[in-house]
């Protein structure tokens, strides 16, 4: 398997550079990600699962999928028009 996560120029801006580097260093590692989308529906759900991710949560007020799976799966999703941005999922602290 190719060890570098190659993102197209179109989708590259959707993934922070630090996350791109983390995925490139270990593309098979399980990652916990938030996929911000313009809408949640069966098309998005199916594409996410086909890319190798398990959908852990889905929200519709702020359209987003919390997923887990191999980092290299983003290659299949990065150019989808409905994918707005990707970020690592993690604990959120409030004041």
Secondary structure, 3 states (H helix, E strand, C coil): CCCCCCCCCCCHHHECHHHHHHHHHCCCCEEEEEEEECCCCHHHHHHHHHCCCEEEEEECCCCEEEEEEEHHHHHHCCCCCCEEEEEECCCCCCC
